[in-house]
Amino acid sequence: MADLQLTAVKKRFGSTQTIHGVDLQVQPGEFVVFVGPSGCGKSTLLRMIAGLESVSEGQVHIGGRDVTGLAPSQRQVAMVFQSYALYPHMTAEQNLSFGMRMRGVPKQEILQKVARASEVLQLQPYLKRKPGALSGGQCQRVAIGRALVQDPDVFLFDEPLSNLDAELRVKMRTEIADLHRRLGATMIYVTHDQTEAMTLADRIVVLRDGRIEQVGAPMALYANPVNQFVAGFIGSPKMNFLSATLNRRTEDRVVLLLGDTEVEAPIRGGLSSTEDVITLGLRPEHLALDDQGPLNAEVRGVEQLGSVSFVYCTLAGQDVCVQTQALSLPRIGDIVGLKFSSEDVYLFDGNGITVSPLKSGKVKEVA
């Protein structure tokens, strides 16, 4: 395993710049996930680490070596793609060994590495099968095994589970997490799925428009997003955002008007005294249905998922989602009461920057 360092990395395609001076340090053995919406630059950044895209400015170091100008084969990295990229006419065993055979690796060493990868990924029963006779999950394991036999310093995963069905994605997430625990290898994983990011990562890198918004442990980002973008992206269902009017404030608290209802919440420094409209954020699990609740909302949809249900409402002309485990649920068109704790409120200023106090004593890690 090796560390990875990106220093002021930029990428331009002609006159269009897509990566804007990214700085990042990945520790040896760390599992880091790049996450963000489509077009944010996460796959481009991964390909620059792999050497599949050139770096317009900045430097890439792997294991202390400057690899910025090196070819992919000289970087000691292995990449697992969204498409399995297996040779259809070769067996799983031949796919695993192909790269080593092309490099002239001794036969005994090839056999040992294929056997080890097959054991780690539980591929022994499928080694003589061709990709057409394998399931999607088995094909993906072969693709991971092909990376594993290279003994890379860094594993790179580019949305490897996107082509799998929901049940298989859950299974493969568990297998990849288990593989990381056993190997202790440095892994960089790209996904647009924040659930994958939350369940796999030691640290998450949230990207937007070619820039890092925030870096931190999954629950640190969940509890203490630095801005409204991160708050809305991390968490499923996403955080509710409500526009409220600033009524009055003290040094550490504000009173907001949400419709005709006063809402009080703690605040920290950073809110301009001239701002009169502020965004209030509440996660669905922090809202509760309560007939005596101070807020009245109209139900416009209900999703029952078994152990949990989601009630979609209109509150003061704005949409909100309420997560509940209640067995008795309202019907569409009902007026329901809602309540929440002021300590669960997130506040964002006019620029979308978080101005609420840190939650749960967790420390924010900001890029």
URBELUR-V887584 format. One line per field, one symbol per residue. ss: DSSP state (H for helix, E for strand, C for the rest). burial: 1 if it has 24 or more other ideal C-beta (glycine too) atoms within 12 Angstrom, else 0. A space follows every 10 residues. Layout:
# URBELUR-V887584
ss = ???
burial = ???
This chain:
# URBELUR-V887584
ss = CCCEEEEEEE EEECCEEEEE EEEEEECCCC EEEEECCCCC CHHHHHHHHH CCCCCCEEEE EECCEECCCC CHHHCCEEEE CCCCCCCCCC EHHHHHHHHH HHCCCCHHHH HHHHHHHHHH CCCHHHCCCE HHHCCHHHHH HHHHHHHHCC CCCEEEEECC CCCCCHHHHH HHHHHHHHHH HHHCCEEEEE ECCHHHHHHH CCEEEEEECC EEEEEECHHH HHHCCCEHHH HHHCCCCCCE EEEEEEEEEC CCEEEEEECC EEEEEECCCC CCCCCCEEEE EECHHHCEEC CCCCEEEEEE EEEECCCCEE EEEEECCEEE EEEECCCCCC CCCCEEEEEC CHHHCEEECC CCEECCCCCC CCCCCCC
burial = 1101110011 1000000111 1111010001 1111110001 1111111111 1011110111 1100001100 0100111111 1101111001 1111111111 0000000001 0011001101 1010011010 1001111111 1111111111 0111111111 1101000010 0110111011 0010111111 1111111111 1111111101 1111111111 1111111111 1111101111 1111110010 0011110100 1011111000 1000100111 1111111110 0000111111 0100000011 1111110101 1111000011 0000011111 0101111110 0111111010 0001101
